[in-house]
Amino acid sequence: EVLLVESGGGLVQAGGSLRLSCAAPGFIFDNYAIGWFRQVPGKEREGVSCIRSSDGSTYYADSVKGRFTISSANAKNTVYLQMNSLKPEDTAVYYCAAGALDPHNDYAPKIPELYDYWGQGTQVTVSS
């Protein structure tokens, strides 16, 4: 069983920043992709960003490009999501997930059904 633990959520004013962490104690990232998703009540889970451990390639949703940055510290089994210039519409529960994604499928990072393991989520609230 893989345990993913998110942290770093909270309340921030619009324009502010937060850094989310996804820790996976004892989990080997090799050949896995780590994705960040977010969800608000009544809406589908949205793929925000992803990083593939195999080659370090990244994916960002159009809504966060230029504002969010994903990075990994493999030695620490941790993936980070730096979120800058936050907007009220970024308010959601953020989840990290791990999956052995097809490296040739460019759409895979944003498809939640392709991920095998999920964290419990962390709330991000951006006030206007």
Salt bridges, closest charged atoms under 4 A:
GLU46 OE1 - ARG38 NE 2.85
ASP62 OD1 - LYS65 NZ 3.18
ASP90 OD1 - ARG38 NH1 2.88
ASP90 OD2 - ARG67 NH1 2.74
